[in-house]
Amino acid sequence: MYEAESIVHEWLNNLKSLNIEVKKMFGCYCLYCDGQAVGWIHDSVMSLREVGLTYLPEDIKRPAKGNG
C-alpha cells in the first residue's frame, strides 16, 4: 500500500531546495533528484540508495554503524 500523501508532502517540503520529484512504484514512492533515482519513501521512512548520493547536499548525513 502506498504511503499517505501527507507523509510524502512532508518529506518533499523538507527537500524543496532540490530538484526532487516522486513517482509511485511497486507500492512505494520512488524519489528522484535531477532525474536520477536516489531512494524511496515507504512506511514513513525515506531510504537513500548508495548510487546517486553525490546529488544530495553535503549536510544530509548517511546512516552508518554506530550512528544509531
PyMOL Python script that loads the backbone (N, CA, C, O; Angstrom):
from pymol import cmd

cmd.read_pdbstr("""\
ATOM      1  N   MET A   1       0.831  -1.172   0.000  1.00  0.00           N
ATOM      2  CA  MET A   1       0.000   0.000   0.000  1.00  0.00           C
ATOM      3  C   MET A   1       0.887   1.252   0.000  1.00  0.00           C
ATOM      4  O   MET A   1       1.903   1.301   0.693  1.00  0.00           O
ATOM      5  N   TYR A   2       0.502   2.236  -0.765  1.00  0.00           N
ATOM      6  CA  TYR A   2       1.293   3.458  -0.879  1.00  0.00           C
ATOM      7  C   TYR A   2       1.221   4.298   0.394  1.00  0.00           C
ATOM      8  O   TYR A   2       0.224   4.283   1.116  1.00  0.00           O
ATOM      9  N   GLU A   3       2.288   5.017   0.642  1.00  0.00           N
ATOM     10  CA  GLU A   3       2.395   5.920   1.787  1.00  0.00           C
ATOM     11  C   GLU A   3       1.308   6.993   1.728  1.00  0.00           C
ATOM     12  O   GLU A   3       0.873   7.377   0.642  1.00  0.00           O
ATOM     13  N   ALA A   4       0.871   7.475   2.890  1.00  0.00           N
ATOM     14  CA  ALA A   4      -0.107   8.567   2.950  1.00  0.00           C
ATOM     15  C   ALA A   4       0.495   9.802   2.292  1.00  0.00           C
ATOM     16  O   ALA A   4       1.667  10.113   2.500  1.00  0.00           O
ATOM     17  N   GLU A   5      -0.299  10.497   1.506  1.00  0.00           N
ATOM     18  CA  GLU A   5       0.202  11.669   0.776  1.00  0.00           C
ATOM     19  C   GLU A   5       0.729  12.741   1.708  1.00  0.00           C
ATOM     20  O   GLU A   5       1.640  13.478   1.332  1.00  0.00           O
ATOM     21  N   SER A   6       0.188  12.852   2.914  1.00  0.00           N
ATOM     22  CA  SER A   6       0.676  13.867   3.858  1.00  0.00           C
ATOM     23  C   SER A   6       2.134  13.603   4.236  1.00  0.00           C
ATOM     24  O   SER A   6       2.906  14.548   4.402  1.00  0.00           O
ATOM     25  N   ILE A   7       2.520  12.342   4.371  1.00  0.00           N
ATOM     26  CA  ILE A   7       3.906  11.983   4.688  1.00  0.00           C
ATOM     27  C   ILE A   7       4.812  12.339   3.516  1.00  0.00           C
ATOM     28  O   ILE A   7       5.892  12.898   3.708  1.00  0.00           O
ATOM     29  N   VAL A   8       4.373  12.016   2.305  1.00  0.00           N
ATOM     30  CA  VAL A   8       5.158  12.325   1.107  1.00  0.00           C
ATOM     31  C   VAL A   8       5.352  13.834   0.986  1.00  0.00           C
ATOM     32  O   VAL A   8       6.455  14.295   0.692  1.00  0.00           O
ATOM     33  N   HIS A   9       4.302  14.596   1.207  1.00  0.00           N
ATOM     34  CA  HIS A   9       4.401  16.060   1.125  1.00  0.00           C
ATOM     35  C   HIS A   9       5.341  16.613   2.197  1.00  0.00           C
ATOM     36  O   HIS A   9       6.060  17.582   1.958  1.00  0.00           O
ATOM     37  N   GLU A  10       5.332  15.993   3.375  1.00  0.00           N
ATOM     38  CA  GLU A  10       6.234  16.437   4.443  1.00  0.00           C
ATOM     39  C   GLU A  10       7.696  16.245   4.031  1.00  0.00           C
ATOM     40  O   GLU A  10       8.514  17.147   4.209  1.00  0.00           O
ATOM     41  N   TRP A  11       8.024  15.072   3.482  1.00  0.00           N
ATOM     42  CA  TRP A  11       9.388  14.816   3.015  1.00  0.00           C
ATOM     43  C   TRP A  11       9.758  15.782   1.894  1.00  0.00           C
ATOM     44  O   TRP A  11      10.845  16.360   1.909  1.00  0.00           O
ATOM     45  N   LEU A  12       8.871  15.960   0.930  1.00  0.00           N
ATOM     46  CA  LEU A  12       9.172  16.842  -0.200  1.00  0.00           C
ATOM     47  C   LEU A  12       9.343  18.291   0.251  1.00  0.00           C
ATOM     48  O   LEU A  12      10.170  19.015  -0.303  1.00  0.00           O
ATOM     49  N   ASN A  13       8.580  18.716   1.238  1.00  0.00           N
ATOM     50  CA  ASN A  13       8.725  20.068   1.759  1.00  0.00           C
ATOM     51  C   ASN A  13      10.113  20.272   2.369  1.00  0.00           C
ATOM     52  O   ASN A  13      10.702  21.344   2.236  1.00  0.00           O
ATOM     53  N   ASN A  14      10.630  19.240   3.037  1.00  0.00           N
ATOM     54  CA  ASN A  14      11.965  19.323   3.630  1.00  0.00           C
ATOM     55  C   ASN A  14      13.069  19.336   2.578  1.00  0.00           C
ATOM     56  O   ASN A  14      14.188  19.766   2.859  1.00  0.00           O
ATOM     57  N   LEU A  15      12.765  18.872   1.375  1.00  0.00           N
ATOM     58  CA  LEU A  15      13.759  18.789   0.300  1.00  0.00           C
ATOM     59  C   LEU A  15      13.479  19.796  -0.814  1.00  0.00           C
ATOM     60  O   LEU A  15      14.009  19.655  -1.916  1.00  0.00           O
ATOM     61  N   LYS A  16      12.659  20.808  -0.544  1.00  0.00           N
ATOM     62  CA  LYS A  16      12.171  21.692  -1.591  1.00  0.00           C
ATOM     63  C   LYS A  16      13.267  22.486  -2.299  1.00  0.00           C
ATOM     64  O   LYS A  16      13.036  22.982  -3.401  1.00  0.00           O
ATOM     65  N   SER A  17      14.443  22.620  -1.707  1.00  0.00           N
ATOM     66  CA  SER A  17      15.516  23.359  -2.374  1.00  0.00           C
ATOM     67  C   SER A  17      16.202  22.519  -3.456  1.00  0.00           C
ATOM     68  O   SER A  17      17.019  23.039  -4.217  1.00  0.00           O
ATOM     69  N   LEU A  18      15.878  21.235  -3.529  1.00  0.00           N
ATOM     70  CA  LEU A  18      16.469  20.332  -4.524  1.00  0.00           C
ATOM     71  C   LEU A  18      15.497  20.108  -5.677  1.00  0.00           C
ATOM     72  O   LEU A  18      14.299  20.361  -5.545  1.00  0.00           O
ATOM     73  N   ASN A  19      16.008  19.640  -6.790  1.00  0.00           N
ATOM     74  CA  ASN A  19      15.173  19.281  -7.939  1.00  0.00           C
ATOM     75  C   ASN A  19      14.648  17.863  -7.708  1.00  0.00           C
ATOM     76  O   ASN A  19      15.162  16.900  -8.278  1.00  0.00           O
ATOM     77  N   ILE A  20      13.616  17.746  -6.864  1.00  0.00           N
ATOM     78  CA  ILE A  20      13.088  16.455  -6.403  1.00  0.00           C
ATOM     79  C   ILE A  20      11.709  16.203  -7.007  1.00  0.00           C
ATOM     80  O   ILE A  20      10.890  17.112  -7.143  1.00  0.00           O
ATOM     81  N   GLU A  21      11.483  14.950  -7.360  1.00  0.00           N
ATOM     82  CA  GLU A  21      10.142  14.507  -7.744  1.00  0.00           C
ATOM     83  C   GLU A  21       9.958  13.081  -7.257  1.00  0.00           C
ATOM     84  O   GLU A  21      10.937  12.375  -7.015  1.00  0.00           O
ATOM     85  N   VAL A  22       8.721  12.656  -7.113  1.00  0.00           N
ATOM     86  CA  VAL A  22       8.427  11.282  -6.706  1.00  0.00           C
ATOM     87  C   VAL A  22       7.474  10.659  -7.710  1.00  0.00           C
ATOM     88  O   VAL A  22       6.670  11.341  -8.345  1.00  0.00           O
ATOM     89  N   LYS A  23       7.588   9.340  -7.834  1.00  0.00           N
ATOM     90  CA  LYS A  23       6.683   8.572  -8.687  1.00  0.00           C
ATOM     91  C   LYS A  23       6.274   7.323  -7.934  1.00  0.00           C
ATOM     92  O   LYS A  23       7.098   6.683  -7.280  1.00  0.00           O
ATOM     93  N   LYS A  24       4.998   6.979  -8.028  1.00  0.00           N
ATOM     94  CA  LYS A  24       4.525   5.742  -7.418  1.00  0.00           C
ATOM     95  C   LYS A  24       5.142   4.558  -8.153  1.00  0.00           C
ATOM     96  O   LYS A  24       5.121   4.495  -9.382  1.00  0.00           O
ATOM     97  N   MET A  25       5.693   3.618  -7.379  1.00  0.00           N
ATOM     98  CA  MET A  25       6.337   2.470  -7.997  1.00  0.00           C
ATOM     99  C   MET A  25       6.406   1.318  -6.993  1.00  0.00           C
ATOM    100  O   MET A  25       6.942   1.488  -5.898  1.00  0.00           O
ATOM    101  N   PHE A  26       5.883   0.175  -7.347  1.00  0.00           N
ATOM    102  CA  PHE A  26       5.990  -1.053  -6.547  1.00  0.00           C
ATOM    103  C   PHE A  26       5.515  -0.879  -5.103  1.00  0.00           C
ATOM    104  O   PHE A  26       6.131  -1.427  -4.188  1.00  0.00           O
ATOM    105  N   GLY A  27       4.443  -0.137  -4.882  1.00  0.00           N
ATOM    106  CA  GLY A  27       3.887   0.013  -3.548  1.00  0.00           C
ATOM    107  C   GLY A  27       4.555   1.072  -2.694  1.00  0.00           C
ATOM    108  O   GLY A  27       4.195   1.236  -1.528  1.00  0.00           O
ATOM    109  N   CYS A  28       5.516   1.793  -3.244  1.00  0.00           N
ATOM    110  CA  CYS A  28       6.149   2.887  -2.509  1.00  0.00           C
ATOM    111  C   CYS A  28       6.334   4.060  -3.468  1.00  0.00           C
ATOM    112  O   CYS A  28       5.923   3.983  -4.626  1.00  0.00           O
ATOM    113  N   TYR A  29       6.939   5.124  -3.005  1.00  0.00           N
ATOM    114  CA  TYR A  29       7.238   6.271  -3.854  1.00  0.00           C
ATOM    115  C   TYR A  29       8.729   6.277  -4.137  1.00  0.00           C
ATOM    116  O   TYR A  29       9.541   6.303  -3.212  1.00  0.00           O
ATOM    117  N   CYS A  30       9.091   6.252  -5.411  1.00  0.00           N
ATOM    118  CA  CYS A  30      10.486   6.344  -5.805  1.00  0.00           C
ATOM    119  C   CYS A  30      10.863   7.824  -5.832  1.00  0.00           C
ATOM    120  O   CYS A  30      10.129   8.641  -6.390  1.00  0.00           O
ATOM    121  N   LEU A  31      11.990   8.169  -5.240  1.00  0.00           N
ATOM    122  CA  LEU A  31      12.454   9.541  -5.117  1.00  0.00           C
ATOM    123  C   LEU A  31      13.533   9.809  -6.162  1.00  0.00           C
ATOM    124  O   LEU A  31      14.514   9.071  -6.256  1.00  0.00           O
ATOM    125  N   TYR A  32      13.346  10.860  -6.938  1.00  0.00           N
ATOM    126  CA  TYR A  32      14.293  11.238  -7.992  1.00  0.00           C
ATOM    127  C   TYR A  32      14.865  12.614  -7.684  1.00  0.00           C
ATOM    128  O   TYR A  32      14.142  13.511  -7.250  1.00  0.00           O
ATOM    129  N   CYS A  33      16.159  12.777  -7.909  1.00  0.00           N
ATOM    130  CA  CYS A  33      16.819  14.069  -7.788  1.00  0.00           C
ATOM    131  C   CYS A  33      17.555  14.319  -9.101  1.00  0.00           C
ATOM    132  O   CYS A  33      18.391  13.515  -9.515  1.00  0.00           O
ATOM    133  N   ASP A  34      17.242  15.426  -9.745  1.00  0.00           N
ATOM    134  CA  ASP A  34      17.815  15.739 -11.062  1.00  0.00           C
ATOM    135  C   ASP A  34      17.614  14.592 -12.045  1.00  0.00           C
ATOM    136  O   ASP A  34      18.487  14.314 -12.868  1.00  0.00           O
ATOM    137  N   GLY A  35      16.466  13.928 -11.960  1.00  0.00           N
ATOM    138  CA  GLY A  35      16.122  12.862 -12.890  1.00  0.00           C
ATOM    139  C   GLY A  35      16.729  11.507 -12.582  1.00  0.00           C
ATOM    140  O   GLY A  35      16.476  10.546 -13.308  1.00  0.00           O
ATOM    141  N   GLN A  36      17.530  11.403 -11.517  1.00  0.00           N
ATOM    142  CA  GLN A  36      18.146  10.126 -11.152  1.00  0.00           C
ATOM    143  C   GLN A  36      17.479   9.561  -9.910  1.00  0.00           C
ATOM    144  O   GLN A  36      17.272  10.276  -8.930  1.00  0.00           O
ATOM    145  N   ALA A  37      17.138   8.270  -9.951  1.00  0.00           N
ATOM    146  CA  ALA A  37      16.538   7.609  -8.792  1.00  0.00           C
ATOM    147  C   ALA A  37      17.560   7.558  -7.663  1.00  0.00           C
ATOM    148  O   ALA A  37      18.644   6.998  -7.827  1.00  0.00           O
ATOM    149  N   VAL A  38      17.211   8.147  -6.507  1.00  0.00           N
ATOM    150  CA  VAL A  38      18.140   8.185  -5.385  1.00  0.00           C
ATOM    151  C   VAL A  38      17.581   7.517  -4.133  1.00  0.00           C
ATOM    152  O   VAL A  38      18.307   7.353  -3.153  1.00  0.00           O
ATOM    153  N   GLY A  39      16.315   7.131  -4.144  1.00  0.00           N
ATOM    154  CA  GLY A  39      15.763   6.487  -2.966  1.00  0.00           C
ATOM    155  C   GLY A  39      14.275   6.248  -3.095  1.00  0.00           C
ATOM    156  O   GLY A  39      13.716   6.291  -4.191  1.00  0.00           O
ATOM    157  N   TRP A  40      13.637   5.992  -1.952  1.00  0.00           N
ATOM    158  CA  TRP A  40      12.213   5.716  -1.942  1.00  0.00           C
ATOM    159  C   TRP A  40      11.629   6.088  -0.585  1.00  0.00           C
ATOM    160  O   TRP A  40      12.349   6.201   0.407  1.00  0.00           O
ATOM    161  N   ILE A  41      10.321   6.274  -0.560  1.00  0.00           N
ATOM    162  CA  ILE A  41       9.597   6.568   0.670  1.00  0.00           C
ATOM    163  C   ILE A  41       8.584   5.452   0.879  1.00  0.00           C
ATOM    164  O   ILE A  41       7.731   5.203   0.027  1.00  0.00           O
ATOM    165  N   HIS A  42       8.690   4.783   2.023  1.00  0.00           N
ATOM    166  CA  HIS A  42       7.794   3.676   2.359  1.00  0.00           C
ATOM    167  C   HIS A  42       7.737   3.551   3.873  1.00  0.00           C
ATOM    168  O   HIS A  42       8.761   3.688   4.543  1.00  0.00           O
ATOM    169  N   ASP A  43       6.562   3.295   4.418  1.00  0.00           N
ATOM    170  CA  ASP A  43       6.356   3.171   5.869  1.00  0.00           C
ATOM    171  C   ASP A  43       6.863   4.402   6.619  1.00  0.00           C
ATOM    172  O   ASP A  43       7.461   4.271   7.687  1.00  0.00           O
ATOM    173  N   SER A  44       6.629   5.592   6.070  1.00  0.00           N
ATOM    174  CA  SER A  44       7.011   6.876   6.667  1.00  0.00           C
ATOM    175  C   SER A  44       8.524   7.083   6.785  1.00  0.00           C
ATOM    176  O   SER A  44       8.975   7.960   7.522  1.00  0.00           O
ATOM    177  N   VAL A  45       9.301   6.282   6.065  1.00  0.00           N
ATOM    178  CA  VAL A  45      10.758   6.375   6.097  1.00  0.00           C
ATOM    179  C   VAL A  45      11.272   6.677   4.696  1.00  0.00           C
ATOM    180  O   VAL A  45      10.809   6.084   3.722  1.00  0.00           O
ATOM    181  N   MET A  46      12.222   7.591   4.593  1.00  0.00           N
ATOM    182  CA  MET A  46      12.887   7.833   3.321  1.00  0.00           C
ATOM    183  C   MET A  46      14.225   7.102   3.352  1.00  0.00           C
ATOM    184  O   MET A  46      15.059   7.354   4.221  1.00  0.00           O
ATOM    185  N   SER A  47      14.420   6.200   2.401  1.00  0.00           N
ATOM    186  CA  SER A  47      15.663   5.448   2.296  1.00  0.00           C
ATOM    187  C   SER A  47      16.410   5.915   1.061  1.00  0.00           C
ATOM    188  O   SER A  47      15.811   6.140   0.009  1.00  0.00           O
ATOM    189  N   LEU A  48      17.723   6.060   1.194  1.00  0.00           N
ATOM    190  CA  LEU A  48      18.547   6.509   0.078  1.00  0.00           C
ATOM    191  C   LEU A  48      19.359   5.357  -0.483  1.00  0.00           C
ATOM    192  O   LEU A  48      19.797   4.470   0.250  1.00  0.00           O
ATOM    193  N   ARG A  49      19.551   5.383  -1.784  1.00  0.00           N
ATOM    194  CA  ARG A  49      20.404   4.396  -2.448  1.00  0.00           C
ATOM    195  C   ARG A  49      21.847   4.823  -2.298  1.00  0.00           C
ATOM    196  O   ARG A  49      22.131   6.002  -2.089  1.00  0.00           O
ATOM    197  N   GLU A  50      22.755   3.882  -2.401  1.00  0.00           N
ATOM    198  CA  GLU A  50      24.182   4.207  -2.410  1.00  0.00           C
ATOM    199  C   GLU A  50      24.542   4.952  -3.687  1.00  0.00           C
ATOM    200  O   GLU A  50      25.372   5.861  -3.664  1.00  0.00           O
ATOM    201  N   VAL A  51      23.926   4.572  -4.798  1.00  0.00           N
ATOM    202  CA  VAL A  51      24.180   5.237  -6.078  1.00  0.00           C
ATOM    203  C   VAL A  51      23.390   6.528  -6.108  1.00  0.00           C
ATOM    204  O   VAL A  51      22.204   6.530  -5.779  1.00  0.00           O
ATOM    205  N   GLY A  52      24.011   7.613  -6.491  1.00  0.00           N
ATOM    206  CA  GLY A  52      23.315   8.875  -6.618  1.00  0.00           C
ATOM    207  C   GLY A  52      23.422   9.783  -5.421  1.00  0.00           C
ATOM    208  O   GLY A  52      22.865  10.881  -5.437  1.00  0.00           O
ATOM    209  N   LEU A  53      24.123   9.364  -4.377  1.00  0.00           N
ATOM    210  CA  LEU A  53      24.214  10.195  -3.190  1.00  0.00           C
ATOM    211  C   LEU A  53      24.991  11.482  -3.436  1.00  0.00           C
ATOM    212  O   LEU A  53      24.856  12.431  -2.665  1.00  0.00           O
ATOM    213  N   THR A  54      25.790  11.537  -4.478  1.00  0.00           N
ATOM    214  CA  THR A  54      26.522  12.765  -4.787  1.00  0.00           C
ATOM    215  C   THR A  54      25.571  13.870  -5.221  1.00  0.00           C
ATOM    216  O   THR A  54      25.959  15.038  -5.251  1.00  0.00           O
ATOM    217  N   TYR A  55      24.335  13.524  -5.557  1.00  0.00           N
ATOM    218  CA  TYR A  55      23.346  14.522  -5.960  1.00  0.00           C
ATOM    219  C   TYR A  55      22.763  15.261  -4.765  1.00  0.00           C
ATOM    220  O   TYR A  55      22.150  16.316  -4.929  1.00  0.00           O
ATOM    221  N   LEU A  56      22.948  14.720  -3.564  1.00  0.00           N
ATOM    222  CA  LEU A  56      22.331  15.307  -2.383  1.00  0.00           C
ATOM    223  C   LEU A  56      23.301  16.241  -1.670  1.00  0.00           C
ATOM    224  O   LEU A  56      24.515  16.067  -1.775  1.00  0.00           O
ATOM    225  N   PRO A  57      22.781  17.231  -0.944  1.00  0.00           N
ATOM    226  CA  PRO A  57      23.641  18.189  -0.238  1.00  0.00           C
ATOM    227  C   PRO A  57      24.539  17.511   0.793  1.00  0.00           C
ATOM    228  O   PRO A  57      24.191  16.464   1.340  1.00  0.00           O
ATOM    229  N   GLU A  58      25.685  18.113   1.049  1.00  0.00           N
ATOM    230  CA  GLU A  58      26.664  17.582   1.999  1.00  0.00           C
ATOM    231  C   GLU A  58      26.106  17.453   3.421  1.00  0.00           C
ATOM    232  O   GLU A  58      26.517  16.563   4.166  1.00  0.00           O
ATOM    233  N   ASP A  59      25.168  18.338   3.803  1.00  0.00           N
ATOM    234  CA  ASP A  59      24.689  18.329   5.183  1.00  0.00           C
ATOM    235  C   ASP A  59      23.680  17.220   5.476  1.00  0.00           C
ATOM    236  O   ASP A  59      23.271  17.062   6.627  1.00  0.00           O
ATOM    237  N   ILE A  60      23.267  16.447   4.470  1.00  0.00           N
ATOM    238  CA  ILE A  60      22.416  15.282   4.713  1.00  0.00           C
ATOM    239  C   ILE A  60      23.344  14.108   5.016  1.00  0.00           C
ATOM    240  O   ILE A  60      24.125  13.686   4.162  1.00  0.00           O
ATOM    241  N   LYS A  61      23.252  13.594   6.218  1.00  0.00           N
ATOM    242  CA  LYS A  61      24.148  12.544   6.686  1.00  0.00           C
ATOM    243  C   LYS A  61      23.613  11.158   6.356  1.00  0.00           C
ATOM    244  O   LYS A  61      22.421  10.892   6.508  1.00  0.00           O
ATOM    245  N   ARG A  62      24.500  10.277   5.906  1.00  0.00           N
ATOM    246  CA  ARG A  62      24.147   8.880   5.672  1.00  0.00           C
ATOM    247  C   ARG A  62      24.204   8.107   6.966  1.00  0.00           C
ATOM    248  O   ARG A  62      25.106   8.322   7.775  1.00  0.00           O
ATOM    249  N   PRO A  63      23.251   7.203   7.181  1.00  0.00           N
ATOM    250  CA  PRO A  63      23.348   6.334   8.369  1.00  0.00           C
ATOM    251  C   PRO A  63      24.586   5.459   8.257  1.00  0.00           C
ATOM    252  O   PRO A  63      24.929   4.999   7.168  1.00  0.00           O
ATOM    253  N   ALA A  64      25.245   5.230   9.361  1.00  0.00           N
ATOM    254  CA  ALA A  64      26.416   4.362   9.395  1.00  0.00           C
ATOM    255  C   ALA A  64      26.416   3.611  10.713  1.00  0.00           C
ATOM    256  O   ALA A  64      25.746   4.010  11.665  1.00  0.00           O
ATOM    257  N   LYS A  65      27.163   2.532  10.763  1.00  0.00           N
ATOM    258  CA  LYS A  65      27.276   1.751  12.002  1.00  0.00           C
ATOM    259  C   LYS A  65      27.721   2.676  13.125  1.00  0.00           C
ATOM    260  O   LYS A  65      28.635   3.483  12.953  1.00  0.00           O
ATOM    261  N   GLY A  66      27.077   2.554  14.255  1.00  0.00           N
ATOM    262  CA  GLY A  66      27.440   3.353  15.411  1.00  0.00           C
ATOM    263  C   GLY A  66      26.765   4.714  15.477  1.00  0.00           C
ATOM    264  O   GLY A  66      26.941   5.436  16.458  1.00  0.00           O
ATOM    265  N   ASN A  67      25.998   5.080  14.458  1.00  0.00           N
ATOM    266  CA  ASN A  67      25.297   6.366  14.481  1.00  0.00           C
ATOM    267  C   ASN A  67      23.925   6.254  15.135  1.00  0.00           C
ATOM    268  O   ASN A  67      23.242   7.262  15.313  1.00  0.00           O
ATOM    269  N   GLY A  68      23.510   5.026  15.499  1.00  0.00           N
ATOM    270  CA  GLY A  68      22.181   4.736  15.972  1.00  0.00           C
ATOM    271  C   GLY A  68      21.711   5.566  17.059  1.00  0.00           C
ATOM    272  O   GLY A  68      20.586   5.391  17.528  1.00  0.00           O
TER     273      GLY A  68
END
""", "prot")
cmd.dss("prot")
cmd.show_as("cartoon", "prot")
cmd.util.cbc("prot")
cmd.orient("prot")
